[in-house]
Structures are given as structure tokens and as C-alpha cells.
Amino acid sequence: MKKVSAIICVLNEEKTLRNVIMAVWEDSSINEIVVVNDCSTDNTQNIINELKQFIEIKDIHLAENKGKGYAMAVGAENATGEILVFIDADQTTIILGYIDQIVNPILRHECDMVCGYSTVNIMNQDVNPLKILTGERAFLKKDIAPILDRIKESRFGVETLLYFYYTSIGKSIKFVRLGIKHDNKYKKMPPLQATTNYICESWEIAYAAMKNYDLILKSAEKKLRKGLRK
């Protein structure tokens, strides 16, 4: 059985962080918890310190905000597990057993990366057009070792980078629908700040795609060749 490290990257999620860490700690498939605090300005550090009194947590506190990609890469570098599971710190509804849904396909060698996504209901249909951007995911640590420097520079475009990296080298991705829920930014902060954050994140996603165009071209080539063989 491979060792599994859960990595939680957090930026100002004091309302949900405690429950997220507790849910991870209670999951029997997790062998190690790594929390990366990306220079939060709320009560995040105090919450982590309180939980460390009875939970073994490897915590890393960044002196300045470096972005999601950097925090994920630092978490990966400090994790000792062969399998890395990334967990969003802003879950508002946590379903028992959701981590197994992400980890088990890796343990059973069904795929190379699992992306666990939530859905929204539109016209009585549960949909998620942005499944590749989900924060809940699992993969082998050795698979991302070659691109750790790219991950550090990707900020909120990290999920886009990971998707095109995996598809560009012919690795398989499995999407799993989870029952967990997250609040959108308009429920976390004032409307103007939320809109500004969404615009900045959209730019970071687009920039990551442009900066890693070589992976996009390789990914498109792989898909084209696969289509011609059918």
C-alpha cells in the first residue's frame, strides 16, 4: 500500500479550515497531512496551531502570498507520500468517504490523475463545465516532479497546467463527481473584491495557458493521433 499525503493549501479560509482538516484527519486512507498557509491574514495560523495540539500536521507558513501553484508545489516538495491528494480548504459541505473516491482509482492503477469535481444545477441538470479546474485531485508525486518549477510560477493557472501536462505526455485522467460543496467568492467577501479576484484568477489561468503553449500543442497532437487511430 502506497503512503498517501493530503495537502491543504489555504488563504484566509478560517470559517471552513478546521472542519476540512478534521475530515482529512478522520479519513483512514490518509497517512500524512501537510498544510501550506499562503500568508493568510485571518485566524488561519491560530487554527492550525490549535489543531496541532492533538493532530500531527506538517505546517508551512509562507512569509508572502505566492499563489496557489507555488503553495501546491511547496506542499508536494515537503510531502513524504508516494500519492499526493490536494484538498481545497473552503469546503462548506463535506461528504464522508469523498477522499476514497479520489485516491482509490490511483491505488487500483485505473488512471494517472483523478479530478474530483462538484456540480451546479442548471435547468434541472447537474453540470460543471470547468471540471479541469477542480481543486480536489490525486496523482503520484513522481509524476509531477519534472514540472515543479512550472507549477510554482502558475499561480491560479495550476490546474490548467496540470491538465495539459498530463494530456501532453499521454497520461490518463479520471473525473469523479463528489458531493462536496464550496462557497463562491461572493459569499466570502464584498462584491467588488470578489469580482476583482475572479478577474485576476481568469487572467492567471489564461496566462498559464499561454506560457505553457508547448504542452497545449503536444496535448492537441496526442488527441489528434488518438482520433486518427480510431
C-alpha positions as semicolon CSV with decimal commas, in nm:
position;residue;x (nm);y (nm);z (nm)
1;M;0,000;0,000;0,000
2;K;0,141;0,336;-0,103
3;K;0,166;0,616;0,153
4;V;-0,087;0,895;0,092
5;S;-0,019;1,259;0,180
6;A;-0,305;1,508;0,193
7;I;-0,202;1,862;0,104
8;I;-0,425;2,154;0,202
9;C;-0,330;2,495;0,064
10;V;-0,509;2,776;0,243
11;L;-0,553;3,151;0,206
12;N;-0,794;3,317;0,452
13;E;-1,039;3,029;0,499
14;E;-1,081;3,049;0,877
15;K;-1,453;2,961;0,857
16;T;-1,401;2,622;0,694
17;L;-1,039;2,519;0,756
18;R;-1,095;2,345;1,089
19;N;-1,368;2,116;0,954
20;V;-1,167;2,037;0,641
21;I;-0,859;1,935;0,840
22;M;-1,068;1,728;1,081
23;A;-1,237;1,544;0,793
24;V;-0,898;1,463;0,640
25;W;-0,759;1,351;0,976
26;E;-1,053;1,116;1,027
27;D;-1,005;0,951;0,686
28;S;-0,822;0,620;0,725
29;S;-0,659;0,639;0,381
30;I;-0,452;0,947;0,472
31;N;-0,109;0,889;0,627
32;E;0,014;1,248;0,642
33;I;-0,138;1,596;0,649
34;V;0,053;1,890;0,501
35;V;-0,096;2,238;0,536
36;V;0,051;2,528;0,340
37;N;-0,059;2,868;0,465
38;D;-0,014;3,113;0,176
39;C;0,033;3,419;0,400
40;S;-0,323;3,431;0,536
41;T;-0,421;3,746;0,723
42;D;-0,712;3,597;0,918
43;N;-0,710;3,340;1,203
44;T;-0,570;3,058;0,987
45;Q;-0,236;3,021;1,168
46;N;-0,402;3,010;1,512
47;I;-0,642;2,740;1,395
48;I;-0,354;2,529;1,266
49;N;-0,162;2,575;1,592
50;E;-0,467;2,470;1,795
51;L;-0,522;2,156;1,587
52;K;-0,154;2,062;1,609
53;Q;-0,202;2,001;1,980
54;F;-0,379;1,672;1,905
55;I;-0,332;1,617;1,530
56;E;0,001;1,556;1,361
57;I;0,025;1,828;1,096
58;K;0,324;1,933;0,890
59;D;0,255;2,304;0,851
60;I;0,434;2,552;0,626
61;H;0,369;2,925;0,661
62;L;0,477;3,141;0,367
63;A;0,603;3,488;0,456
64;E;0,435;3,641;0,149
65;N;0,148;3,542;-0,076
66;K;0,296;3,334;-0,358
67;G;-0,019;3,199;-0,524
68;K;-0,193;2,864;-0,539
69;G;0,058;2,698;-0,771
70;Y;0,354;2,787;-0,552
71;A;0,175;2,665;-0,239
72;M;0,088;2,335;-0,409
73;A;0,446;2,282;-0,523
74;V;0,586;2,355;-0,176
75;G;0,334;2,113;-0,029
76;A;0,442;1,846;-0,277
77;E;0,810;1,903;-0,201
78;N;0,750;1,862;0,174
79;A;0,516;1,563;0,150
80;T;0,663;1,217;0,204
81;G;0,380;1,016;0,047
82;E;0,400;0,848;-0,292
83;I;0,043;0,960;-0,363
84;L;-0,050;1,326;-0,322
85;V;-0,410;1,430;-0,259
86;F;-0,489;1,801;-0,282
87;I;-0,784;1,922;-0,077
88;D;-0,947;2,266;-0,101
89;A;-0,965;2,449;0,231
90;D;-1,301;2,616;0,157
91;Q;-1,535;2,316;0,161
92;T;-1,870;2,403;0,319
93;T;-2,029;2,059;0,281
94;I;-1,807;1,756;0,338
95;I;-1,931;1,410;0,241
96;L;-1,796;1,108;0,429
97;G;-1,571;0,896;0,209
98;Y;-1,508;1,152;-0,065
99;I;-1,131;1,117;-0,029
100;D;-1,155;0,746;-0,111
101;Q;-1,326;0,840;-0,436
102;I;-1,018;1,040;-0,531
103;V;-0,749;0,804;-0,400
104;N;-0,883;0,459;-0,490
105;P;-0,854;0,493;-0,871
106;I;-0,483;0,574;-0,825
107;L;-0,432;0,278;-0,590
108;R;-0,609;0,050;-0,839
109;H;-0,398;0,183;-1,129
110;E;-0,711;0,291;-1,317
111;C;-0,562;0,626;-1,419
112;D;-0,271;0,862;-1,358
113;M;-0,465;1,155;-1,212
114;V;-0,810;1,183;-1,052
115;C;-1,002;1,511;-1,051
116;G;-1,293;1,520;-0,809
117;Y;-1,547;1,785;-0,904
118;S;-1,871;1,929;-0,770
119;T;-2,165;2,041;-0,985
120;V;-2,417;2,319;-1,015
121;N;-2,779;2,267;-1,118
122;I;-2,881;2,439;-1,443
123;M;-3,226;2,366;-1,591
124;N;-3,256;2,054;-1,373
125;Q;-2,921;1,925;-1,496
126;D;-2,612;1,883;-1,276
127;V;-2,324;2,027;-1,474
128;N;-1,971;2,154;-1,432
129;P;-1,818;2,299;-1,749
130;L;-1,489;2,368;-1,569
131;K;-1,407;2,024;-1,433
132;I;-1,037;2,058;-1,514
133;L;-1,011;2,346;-1,264
134;T;-1,121;2,143;-0,963
135;G;-0,904;2,169;-0,653
136;E;-0,964;1,815;-0,526
137;R;-0,729;1,582;-0,710
138;A;-0,479;1,298;-0,663
139;F;-0,174;1,174;-0,850
140;L;0,169;1,019;-0,795
141;K;0,432;1,254;-0,658
142;K;0,691;1,130;-0,906
143;D;0,470;1,226;-1,200
144;I;0,483;1,599;-1,126
145;A;0,849;1,615;-1,025
146;P;0,958;1,729;-1,375
147;I;0,732;2,036;-1,368
148;L;0,757;2,159;-1,010
149;D;0,924;2,482;-1,123
150;R;0,642;2,546;-1,372
151;I;0,385;2,475;-1,102
152;K;0,547;2,730;-0,870
153;E;0,505;3,001;-1,133
154;S;0,149;2,914;-1,238
155;R;-0,049;3,076;-0,953
156;F;-0,424;3,012;-1,012
157;G;-0,347;2,859;-1,351
158;V;-0,201;2,550;-1,184
159;E;-0,496;2,322;-1,268
160;T;-0,480;2,426;-1,634
161;L;-0,108;2,350;-1,636
162;L;-0,160;2,007;-1,478
163;Y;-0,433;1,914;-1,726
164;F;-0,228;1,997;-2,033
165;Y;0,088;1,844;-1,887
166;Y;-0,082;1,511;-1,823
167;T;-0,255;1,500;-2,161
168;S;0,063;1,611;-2,342
169;I;0,257;1,309;-2,215
170;G;-0,027;1,064;-2,269
171;K;-0,124;1,016;-1,904
172;S;-0,483;0,930;-1,823
173;I;-0,721;1,149;-1,622
174;K;-1,039;1,035;-1,449
175;F;-1,311;1,278;-1,344
176;V;-1,516;1,179;-1,038
177;R;-1,823;1,366;-0,922
178;L;-1,813;1,442;-0,549
179;G;-2,089;1,559;-0,319
180;I;-1,882;1,828;-0,150
181;K;-1,969;2,197;-0,184
182;H;-1,779;2,524;-0,181
183;D;-1,895;2,881;-0,137
184;N;-1,829;3,115;-0,428
185;K;-1,631;3,433;-0,364
186;Y;-1,945;3,648;-0,345
187;K;-2,035;3,462;-0,024
188;K;-1,688;3,510;0,121
189;M;-1,616;3,877;0,052
190;P;-1,765;4,208;-0,069
191;P;-1,895;4,202;-0,430
192;L;-1,628;4,436;-0,571
193;Q;-1,346;4,235;-0,413
194;A;-1,499;3,908;-0,533
195;T;-1,531;4,038;-0,891
196;T;-1,173;4,164;-0,885
197;N;-1,048;3,827;-0,760
198;Y;-1,238;3,640;-1,032
199;I;-1,090;3,868;-1,299
200;C;-0,738;3,818;-1,163
201;E;-0,782;3,441;-1,146
202;S;-0,915;3,431;-1,502
203;W;-0,609;3,621;-1,619
204;E;-0,378;3,383;-1,431
205;I;-0,548;3,084;-1,598
206;A;-0,512;3,243;-1,942
207;Y;-0,151;3,340;-1,873
208;A;-0,065;2,986;-1,759
209;A;-0,214;2,850;-2,083
210;M;-0,016;3,097;-2,295
211;K;0,308;3,036;-2,106
212;N;0,273;2,660;-2,145
213;Y;0,161;2,660;-2,508
214;D;0,414;2,384;-2,580
215;L;0,213;2,149;-2,361
216;I;-0,111;2,255;-2,530
217;L;0,037;2,177;-2,872
218;K;0,162;1,837;-2,755
219;S;-0,177;1,764;-2,596
220;A;-0,359;1,853;-2,920
221;E;-0,118;1,636;-3,119
222;K;-0,179;1,340;-2,885
223;K;-0,557;1,377;-2,918
224;L;-0,533;1,410;-3,298
225;R;-0,323;1,096;-3,329
226;K;-0,558;0,910;-3,099
227;G;-0,855;1,021;-3,309
228;L;-0,689;0,909;-3,635
229;R;-0,624;0,563;-3,492
230;K;-0,994;0,509;-3,420
